[in-house]
Amino acid sequence: MNIEIRGLSKIYPNGHAAIRNVDLDIGTGMFGLLGPNGAGKSSFMRTLVTLQSATSGSILIEGLDINEHRQKIRAMIGYLPQDFTFFSKLKTWEFLDYAARLATNLKKKDRLIKVDHLLDQVGLLDVRERMANKLSGGMKRRLGIAQALIGDPKLLVIDEPTTGLDPEERIRFRNILSDLSQKDVTIILSTHIVGDISSTCHNMAMLNKGEVAFKGSPEGMIDQVRGHVWQVTLGDEEFTEIKNKYSVVSTIPVEGQWEAQLIATDQPHPKAVNVNPNLEHAYVYFMENQLGVSLV
Ligand SMILES: Nc1ncnc2c1ncn2[C@@H]1O[C@H](COP(=O)(O)OP(=O)(O)OP(=O)(O)O)[C@@H](O)[C@H]1O
């Protein structure tokens, strides 16, 4: 899979520029689009899956311009929107069968085989008879993935899939996506949860206010913060001073003091030592130092 995006902008009729001049190349595997709420992730995804047109710029998928080959492109894509909802009167398998009727020309027997295969793949075979709207939040999200997979897409576009899920469901969901990406499905995943990207994606971009703030590998983003992540253990008074001055990423109480990790360009306190950065540190660093967003 090869997706080439050049100079992409989306300005809504009210004048709001949700995507600004985005250039991205997305290849096979799992690609993560990271960014805070309102960064333009959903606008980008909706444009990519041809649900809305761009104001300017181009998107080529497998060399095909999405404006000229809309039907062909749509047949290649499975999409799970952020606000995916169910028809309330259908059982879990019936819902998926309905989606299969819309998306495929399969005969009933083959459709039902496919439905059960997909339910099994996303761990919902046990609850196939349960009403779809009675599934838990995580199960609904997994049924959403099954529905997006029903037409055997080459590209799966998933908008904020793990928001609101408990940690167990989040891990389960990530594992399903990892399995899929091994099976020749390219996945583009948008999220504001750093852990979704660090545990699954080899390539990523960070969007902020509609612009690409970083593109590359998660390791590449982490490299940029190396030397700027510090750990220091302080009493109440000094800790309050530090907290008011720097972005504190984590705090653990240790024997009446505070062990804090924080982001700072230079050593923030004589006792502070550098620690190995992770993607969460890099995210905070980018938001603060590169983009001027104050998190203090
Ligand atoms: N149809 C629209 N008309 C006008 N403004 C819009 C429209 N859709 C989105 N926006 C605005 O564009 C910006 C980007 O929104 P978008 O939903 O793409 O961001 P996001 O990164 O997906 O954030 P979230 O996770 O909060 O949905 C926001 O300021 C939003 O209010």
The ligand as an SDF file (V2000), in Angstrom:
LIG
                    3D

 31 33  0  0  0  0  0  0  0  0999 V2000
  -17.7840   20.5260    9.9440 N   0  0  0  0  0  0  0  0  0  0  0  0
  -17.0020   21.4010   10.5810 C   0  0  0  0  0  0  0  0  0  0  0  0
  -17.1950   22.7410   10.4680 N   0  0  0  0  0  0  0  0  0  0  0  0
  -16.3980   23.6310   11.0980 C   0  0  0  0  0  0  0  0  0  0  0  0
  -15.3800   23.2960   11.9220 N   0  0  0  0  0  0  0  0  0  0  0  0
  -15.1430   21.9780   12.0830 C   0  0  0  0  0  0  0  0  0  0  0  0
  -15.9360   20.9670   11.4460 C   0  0  0  0  0  0  0  0  0  0  0  0
  -15.4600   19.7540   11.8130 N   0  0  0  0  0  0  0  0  0  0  0  0
  -14.4140   19.9960   12.6330 C   0  0  0  0  0  0  0  0  0  0  0  0
  -14.2290   21.3180   12.8040 N   0  0  0  0  0  0  0  0  0  0  0  0
  -13.1840   21.9830   13.6100 C   0  0  0  0  0  0  0  0  0  0  0  0
  -11.9340   21.6150   13.0510 O   0  0  0  0  0  0  0  0  0  0  0  0
  -10.9750   21.3770   14.0980 C   0  0  0  0  0  0  0  0  0  0  0  0
  -10.4330   19.9850   13.9700 C   0  0  0  0  0  0  0  0  0  0  0  0
  -11.4660   19.0720   14.2970 O   0  0  0  0  0  0  0  0  0  0  0  0
  -11.2820   17.4830   14.1700 P   0  0  0  0  0  0  0  0  0  0  0  0
  -12.5480   16.8420   14.6550 O   0  0  0  0  0  0  0  0  0  0  0  0
  -10.8040   17.1610   12.8220 O   0  0  0  0  0  0  0  0  0  0  0  0
  -10.1150   17.2610   15.2280 O   0  0  0  0  0  0  0  0  0  0  0  0
   -9.6440   15.9520   15.9930 P   0  0  0  0  0  0  0  0  0  0  0  0
   -8.1640   16.0050   16.0510 O   0  0  0  0  0  0  0  0  0  0  0  0
  -10.2720   14.7520   15.3770 O   0  0  0  0  0  0  0  0  0  0  0  0
  -10.1970   16.1800   17.4280 O   0  0  0  0  0  0  0  0  0  0  0  0
  -11.2630   15.3380   18.2760 P   0  0  0  0  0  0  0  0  0  0  0  0
  -10.5200   14.1660   18.7550 O   0  0  0  0  0  0  0  0  0  0  0  0
  -11.6310   16.3180   19.3580 O   0  0  0  0  0  0  0  0  0  0  0  0
  -12.3800   15.0220   17.3140 O   0  0  0  0  0  0  0  0  0  0  0  0
  -11.7110   21.6270   15.4100 C   0  0  0  0  0  0  0  0  0  0  0  0
  -11.4210   22.9430   15.8240 O   0  0  0  0  0  0  0  0  0  0  0  0
  -13.1690   21.4750   15.0420 C   0  0  0  0  0  0  0  0  0  0  0  0
  -13.9760   22.2650   15.8660 O   0  0  0  0  0  0  0  0  0  0  0  0
  1  2  1  0
  2  3  1  0
  2  7  2  0
  3  4  2  0
  4  5  1  0
  5  6  2  0
  6  7  1  0
  6 10  1  0
  7  8  1  0
  8  9  2  0
  9 10  1  0
 10 11  1  0
 11 12  1  0
 11 30  1  0
 12 13  1  0
 13 14  1  0
 13 28  1  0
 14 15  1  0
 15 16  1  0
 16 17  2  0
 16 18  1  0
 16 19  1  0
 19 20  1  0
 20 21  2  0
 20 22  1  0
 20 23  1  0
 23 24  1  0
 24 25  2  0
 24 26  1  0
 24 27  1  0
 28 29  1  0
 28 30  1  0
 30 31  1  0
M  END
$$$$
